[in-house]
Amino acid sequence: MALVEPHGGGGLQALLLEGNALAQELKRAASMPTLKVSSREKGDLIMLGIGGFTPLDGFMTKADWQGVCDGMRMASGLFWPIPITLSASSEQAQTIAVGSEVALTDPDDGSILATMRITEKYSIDKAHECATVFLTTDSAHPGVKQVMSQGDVNLAGPVKVLSTGGFPEQFGDLFKTPKQTRAMFEELGWSRVAAFQTRNPMHRSHEYLAKVAIETCDGVLIHSLLGNLKPGDIPADVRAQAIGTLVDKYFVENTVVQAGYPLDMRYAGPREALLHAVFRQNYGCSHQIVGRDHAGVGSYYGPFDAHHIFDRLPPDALQTQPMKIDISFWCYKCGGMASGRTCPHTDADRLQVSGTQLRKSLSEGADVPPEFSRPEVLEILRKYYKSLEN
């Protein structure tokens, strides 16, 4: 069997230029007006560059934006769950003409990330985007806050990506493109691959979810977010070390590939679960593990809203399918990890395992029971928290 096709039914569309084409475009970009992108837009650009957002060729038009917000379809009919847009202030937009080209620059160091040909300038109803994508307009929601604070004018058009934004240099082999993961899966002989989404080190519940997937798939892609995190989250290098140690000690050889992707979290809950499935299809995954409150934040979404949204999709939307798993926990009566579908006992017999509680215990120097996390993982995490005291 072959791997799933990239989204849209064609091959991977990686917009990152190489070789002479890259050198020529960088030379042209040096004389273009510049526009500094946000951290979120930088991640989107790099995903466009490496083919993670196949088959998009740039930032969305107003018709695309409207269709994605209201029905998760672009103007072409392509399924897409979250707008991929670029914004500018009204003052900046006045200096940029439709038909002109701009160089898009890194928000951190000002280097040129891409060039873009402007095909449209348009305004949007930001509250409408928030209500449809995040299901709330509450400014305390981090995704809502991000959208409401972006520029008032959106710019649409195709891009030529000129940089990977320092991600390979910063994260080394952890940063992998869809082309690379697909090659790895093929070399391993995998066709059924489950993606496991994480922005945290893996505790016992995460380990359980991955192993459940391995029971029915050829292997698991543990796919870590490499973009901006919330305050208090554990950095990617520490996370990768902890996950690597867990895989080495507690998983069968050649059942796990660990990789990272360059996006910021949007915290869009169910819609973000769908976006994850779209780009995991591009990375070669036939399935995506969807656990409790996938990509959620606070109490904005129900624990299984991300399960239910997949049930409402038309059959042509995605090849990557959800692997829905109930809340998992350690059950003292069962003597191991279990879920609500397999354990008949009561909450009094269960230890709920959460990343939030693990980070809290570690940051406070409290004891962490072995049912919560493997000792080798705890050793790495305690060393990290100890370094914060210095």
PAGU-381160 format. One record per residue (C-alpha): residue in three letters; x, y, z. Coordinates in steps of 0.25 Angstrom, whole numbers. Example, Ala and Ser with C-alpha at 12.3 -4.5 7.8 and 13.67 -1.06 7.14 Angstrom:
BEGIN
FIKOL rest    c1    c2    c3
FIKOL  ALA    49   -18    31
FIKOL  SER    55    -4    29
! end
This chain:
BEGIN
FIKOL rest    c1    c2    c3
FIKOL  MET     0     0     0
FIKOL  ALA     4    14    -3
FIKOL  LEU     4    26     6
FIKOL  VAL    -8    36     6
FIKOL  GLU    -7    46    -5
FIKOL  PRO    -4    61    -2
FIKOL  HIS   -16    69     1
FIKOL  GLY   -23    73   -12
FIKOL  GLY   -20    61   -20
FIKOL  GLY    -7    65   -26
FIKOL  GLY     8    65   -22
FIKOL  LEU    14    73   -11
FIKOL  GLN    15    88   -15
FIKOL  ALA    27    93    -7
FIKOL  LEU    29   108   -10
FIKOL  LEU    43   109    -5
FIKOL  LEU    53   113   -16
FIKOL  GLU    66   107   -17
FIKOL  GLY    79   108   -25
FIKOL  ASN    80   119   -35
FIKOL  ALA    65   122   -34
FIKOL  LEU    67   126   -20
FIKOL  ALA    79   134   -22
FIKOL  GLN    72   142   -33
FIKOL  GLU    60   144   -25
FIKOL  LEU    68   149   -13
FIKOL  LYS    75   159   -22
FIKOL  ARG    61   164   -27
FIKOL  ALA    55   164   -13
FIKOL  ALA    66   174    -8
FIKOL  SER    60   185   -16
FIKOL  MET    46   182   -13
FIKOL  PRO    38   190    -2
FIKOL  THR    37   181    11
FIKOL  LEU    26   177    20
FIKOL  LYS    29   170    34
FIKOL  VAL    21   158    36
FIKOL  SER    15   153    50
FIKOL  SER    21   141    57
FIKOL  ARG     8   133    52
FIKOL  GLU    10   138    38
FIKOL  LYS    24   134    38
FIKOL  GLY    20   120    42
FIKOL  ASP    10   120    31
FIKOL  LEU    20   124    21
FIKOL  ILE    30   113    24
FIKOL  MET    19   103    24
FIKOL  LEU    16   108    10
FIKOL  GLY    31   107     6
FIKOL  ILE    33    93    11
FIKOL  GLY    19    88     5
FIKOL  GLY    12    86    18
FIKOL  PHE     1    95    13
FIKOL  THR     0    88     0
FIKOL  PRO    -7    92   -10
FIKOL  LEU    -8   106    -5
FIKOL  ASP     1   116   -14
FIKOL  GLY     0   128    -4
FIKOL  PHE    -9   136     5
FIKOL  MET   -24   135     3
FIKOL  THR   -33   144    -5
FIKOL  LYS   -46   150     1
FIKOL  ALA   -54   140    -5
FIKOL  ASP   -45   129     0
FIKOL  TRP   -46   135    14
FIKOL  GLN   -61   136    14
FIKOL  GLY   -62   122     9
FIKOL  VAL   -53   116    19
FIKOL  CYS   -59   124    31
FIKOL  ASP   -74   120    27
FIKOL  GLY   -72   106    21
FIKOL  MET   -58   102    22
FIKOL  ARG   -57   102     6
FIKOL  MET   -48   112    -2
FIKOL  ALA   -54   118   -14
FIKOL  SER   -48   107   -23
FIKOL  GLY   -56    97   -14
FIKOL  LEU   -44    92    -7
FIKOL  PHE   -46    88     8
FIKOL  TRP   -38    97    17
FIKOL  PRO   -43    99    32
FIKOL  ILE   -35   112    36
FIKOL  PRO   -32   125    28
FIKOL  ILE   -17   126    24
FIKOL  THR   -16   141    23
FIKOL  LEU    -6   152    23
FIKOL  SER   -10   166    29
FIKOL  ALA    -4   180    28
FIKOL  SER    -8   193    35
FIKOL  SER   -17   203    27
FIKOL  GLU    -5   212    26
FIKOL  GLN     4   201    20
FIKOL  ALA    -6   196    11
FIKOL  GLN    -8   210     5
FIKOL  THR     7   209     0
FIKOL  ILE     5   195    -6
FIKOL  ALA    -2   195   -20
FIKOL  VAL    -9   183   -25
FIKOL  GLY     0   176   -36
FIKOL  SER    12   181   -28
FIKOL  GLU    22   172   -21
FIKOL  VAL    27   172    -7
FIKOL  ALA    38   165     1
FIKOL  LEU    33   159    14
FIKOL  THR    42   160    26
FIKOL  ASP    45   152    38
FIKOL  PRO    39   158    51
FIKOL  ASP    51   154    59
FIKOL  ASP    63   158    51
FIKOL  GLY    58   166    39
FIKOL  SER    63   156    28
FIKOL  ILE    55   153    16
FIKOL  LEU    46   141    17
FIKOL  ALA    39   142     4
FIKOL  THR    34   151    -8
FIKOL  MET    19   153   -11
FIKOL  ARG    11   158   -23
FIKOL  ILE    -1   166   -18
FIKOL  THR   -14   162   -25
FIKOL  GLU   -24   167   -15
FIKOL  LYS   -25   176    -3
FIKOL  TYR   -38   175     5
FIKOL  SER   -43   177    19
FIKOL  ILE   -50   166    28
FIKOL  ASP   -60   165    39
FIKOL  LYS   -50   161    50
FIKOL  ALA   -61   157    60
FIKOL  HIS   -67   148    49
FIKOL  GLU   -54   141    47
FIKOL  CYS   -53   139    62
FIKOL  ALA   -68   134    64
FIKOL  THR   -67   124    52
FIKOL  VAL   -52   119    55
FIKOL  PHE   -51   120    70
FIKOL  LEU   -66   119    73
FIKOL  THR   -64   132    82
FIKOL  THR   -61   146    82
FIKOL  ASP   -55   147    96
FIKOL  SER   -43   155    96
FIKOL  ALA   -37   146   107
FIKOL  HIS   -36   135    96
FIKOL  PRO   -21   136    91
FIKOL  GLY   -26   133    76
FIKOL  VAL   -37   143    77
FIKOL  LYS   -27   153    83
FIKOL  GLN   -17   150    71
FIKOL  VAL   -27   152    60
FIKOL  MET   -33   165    67
FIKOL  SER   -20   171    68
FIKOL  GLN   -15   169    54
FIKOL  GLY   -15   179    43
FIKOL  ASP   -28   184    37
FIKOL  VAL   -25   181    23
FIKOL  ASN   -22   167    17
FIKOL  LEU   -13   165     5
FIKOL  ALA   -15   153    -4
FIKOL  GLY    -6   147   -14
FIKOL  PRO     4   136   -18
FIKOL  VAL    18   135   -11
FIKOL  LYS    32   130   -14
FIKOL  VAL    38   126    -1
FIKOL  LEU    53   129     1
FIKOL  SER    56   124    15
FIKOL  THR    52   114    26
FIKOL  GLY    53   124    36
FIKOL  GLY    65   118    44
FIKOL  PHE    57   106    48
FIKOL  PRO    66    96    43
FIKOL  GLU    78   103    49
FIKOL  GLN    71   104    63
FIKOL  PHE    65    90    63
FIKOL  GLY    74    82    55
FIKOL  ASP    68    68    51
FIKOL  LEU    56    70    58
FIKOL  PHE    51    80    47
FIKOL  LYS    46    71    36
FIKOL  THR    39    75    23
FIKOL  PRO    27    66    18
FIKOL  LYS    37    61     7
FIKOL  GLN    46    56    18
FIKOL  THR    35    49    26
FIKOL  ARG    29    43    14
FIKOL  ALA    43    37    10
FIKOL  MET    45    32    24
FIKOL  PHE    32    25    24
FIKOL  GLU    34    19    11
FIKOL  GLU    48    14    15
FIKOL  LEU    42     8    28
FIKOL  GLY    31     1    19
FIKOL  TRP    19     9    26
FIKOL  SER     6    12    19
FIKOL  ARG    -3    14    31
FIKOL  VAL     3    25    39
FIKOL  ALA    -3    32    51
FIKOL  ALA     1    46    55
FIKOL  PHE     2    50    70
FIKOL  GLN     1    65    72
FIKOL  THR     8    70    84
FIKOL  ARG    14    83    89
FIKOL  ASN    18    77   103
FIKOL  PRO    27    65   107
FIKOL  MET    20    52   107
FIKOL  HIS    14    47   120
FIKOL  ARG     8    33   122
FIKOL  SER    -5    37   116
FIKOL  HIS     2    42   103
FIKOL  GLU    10    29   103
FIKOL  TYR    -3    21   104
FIKOL  LEU    -9    28    92
FIKOL  ALA     3    26    83
FIKOL  LYS     3    11    87
FIKOL  VAL   -12     9    84
FIKOL  ALA    -9    15    70
FIKOL  ILE     3     6    68
FIKOL  GLU    -6    -6    70
FIKOL  THR   -14    -3    58
FIKOL  CYS    -4     5    49
FIKOL  ASP    10     3    44
FIKOL  GLY    16    14    53
FIKOL  VAL    14    27    59
FIKOL  LEU    19    41    55
FIKOL  ILE    21    49    68
FIKOL  HIS    19    63    63
FIKOL  SER    23    74    72
FIKOL  LEU    20    89    70
FIKOL  LEU    33    97    69
FIKOL  GLY    26   111    68
FIKOL  ASN    23   121    79
FIKOL  LEU    18   115    92
FIKOL  LYS    10   120   104
FIKOL  PRO    17   125   116
FIKOL  GLY    21   113   125
FIKOL  ASP    22   103   113
FIKOL  ILE    34    94   112
FIKOL  PRO    44    98   101
FIKOL  ALA    45    89    88
FIKOL  ASP    59    84    91
FIKOL  VAL    56    79   105
FIKOL  ARG    43    73   100
FIKOL  ALA    50    66    88
FIKOL  GLN    60    60    98
FIKOL  ALA    50    55   107
FIKOL  ILE    42    49    96
FIKOL  GLY    54    43    90
FIKOL  THR    57    36   103
FIKOL  LEU    43    31   105
FIKOL  VAL    43    25    91
FIKOL  ASP    57    19    93
FIKOL  LYS    53    12   106
FIKOL  TYR    39     9   104
FIKOL  PHE    35     7    90
FIKOL  VAL    38    -4    80
FIKOL  GLU    49     0    70
FIKOL  ASN    45     6    57
FIKOL  THR    30     9    62
FIKOL  VAL    32    24    64
FIKOL  VAL    38    36    56
FIKOL  GLN    39    49    64
FIKOL  ALA    38    62    56
FIKOL  GLY    35    76    58
FIKOL  TYR    27    86    50
FIKOL  PRO    29   102    50
FIKOL  LEU    15   107    54
FIKOL  ASP    10   115    65
FIKOL  MET    -2   110    72
FIKOL  ARG   -15   117    69
FIKOL  TYR   -23   110    80
FIKOL  ALA   -35   108    71
FIKOL  GLY   -39    95    77
FIKOL  PRO   -48    87    67
FIKOL  ARG   -44    95    55
FIKOL  GLU   -29    94    58
FIKOL  ALA   -31    79    59
FIKOL  LEU   -36    79    45
FIKOL  LEU   -24    88    41
FIKOL  HIS   -14    78    47
FIKOL  ALA   -21    67    39
FIKOL  VAL   -19    75    26
FIKOL  PHE    -4    77    28
FIKOL  ARG    -2    63    34
FIKOL  GLN    -8    57    21
FIKOL  ASN     3    65    14
FIKOL  TYR    13    59    23
FIKOL  GLY     9    45    19
FIKOL  CYS     0    42    31
FIKOL  SER   -13    33    29
FIKOL  HIS   -18    36    43
FIKOL  GLN   -18    46    53
FIKOL  ILE   -19    43    68
FIKOL  VAL   -30    52    74
FIKOL  GLY   -30    52    89
FIKOL  ARG   -37    60    99
FIKOL  ASP   -38    75    96
FIKOL  HIS   -29    75    84
FIKOL  ALA   -23    89    82
FIKOL  GLY   -32    95    92
FIKOL  VAL   -30   105   102
FIKOL  GLY   -37   108   115
FIKOL  SER   -51   104   115
FIKOL  TYR   -55   109   102
FIKOL  TYR   -58    95    96
FIKOL  GLY   -64    83   100
FIKOL  PRO   -54    71   103
FIKOL  PHE   -59    64    90
FIKOL  ASP   -63    75    81
FIKOL  ALA   -51    72    73
FIKOL  HIS   -56    57    71
FIKOL  HIS   -70    62    67
FIKOL  ILE   -65    72    56
FIKOL  PHE   -59    61    48
FIKOL  ASP   -73    54    48
FIKOL  ARG   -79    66    40
FIKOL  LEU   -69    66    29
FIKOL  PRO   -73    62    15
FIKOL  PRO   -65    49    10
FIKOL  ASP   -57    57     0
FIKOL  ALA   -51    67    10
FIKOL  LEU   -39    59    15
FIKOL  GLN   -32    45    13
FIKOL  THR   -26    46    27
FIKOL  GLN   -36    40    37
FIKOL  PRO   -37    43    52
FIKOL  MET   -33    33    62
FIKOL  LYS   -43    36    73
FIKOL  ILE   -38    32    87
FIKOL  ASP   -46    35   100
FIKOL  ILE   -40    41   113
FIKOL  SER   -28    33   118
FIKOL  PHE   -23    31   132
FIKOL  TRP   -16    22   141
FIKOL  CYS   -26    12   148
FIKOL  TYR   -21     6   161
FIKOL  LYS   -31    -5   160
FIKOL  CYS   -28    -8   146
FIKOL  GLY   -13    -7   150
FIKOL  GLY    -9     1   137
FIKOL  MET   -13    12   127
FIKOL  ALA   -28    11   122
FIKOL  SER   -39    20   116
FIKOL  GLY   -53    22   119
FIKOL  ARG   -56    12   108
FIKOL  THR   -48     1   115
FIKOL  CYS   -49     3   130
FIKOL  PRO   -61     0   138
FIKOL  HIS   -57     7   151
FIKOL  THR   -60    20   157
FIKOL  ASP   -52    33   158
FIKOL  ALA   -48    30   172
FIKOL  ASP   -39    19   166
FIKOL  ARG   -33    27   155
FIKOL  LEU   -21    37   154
FIKOL  GLN   -24    47   143
FIKOL  VAL   -11    50   136
FIKOL  SER   -10    64   130
FIKOL  GLY     2    72   125
FIKOL  THR    -3    84   132
FIKOL  GLN    -2    77   146
FIKOL  LEU    11    71   142
FIKOL  ARG    17    85   139
FIKOL  LYS    11    90   152
FIKOL  SER    17    79   160
FIKOL  LEU    31    80   154
FIKOL  SER    31    95   155
FIKOL  GLU    28    95   169
FIKOL  GLY    38    83   172
FIKOL  ALA    27    74   177
FIKOL  ASP    27    59   176
FIKOL  VAL    22    53   163
FIKOL  PRO    16    39   164
FIKOL  PRO    22    28   154
FIKOL  GLU     8    26   149
FIKOL  PHE     9    40   144
FIKOL  SER    22    40   136
FIKOL  ARG    34    31   133
FIKOL  PRO    46    33   143
FIKOL  GLU    55    35   131
FIKOL  VAL    46    46   126
FIKOL  LEU    45    53   140
FIKOL  GLU    60    53   141
FIKOL  ILE    61    62   129
FIKOL  LEU    50    71   132
FIKOL  ARG    54    73   147
FIKOL  LYS    68    77   141
FIKOL  TYR    61    87   132
FIKOL  TYR    53    93   144
FIKOL  LYS    66    93   153
FIKOL  SER    73   101   142
FIKOL  LEU    62   112   143
FIKOL  GLU    66   115   157
FIKOL  ASN    80   119   154
! end
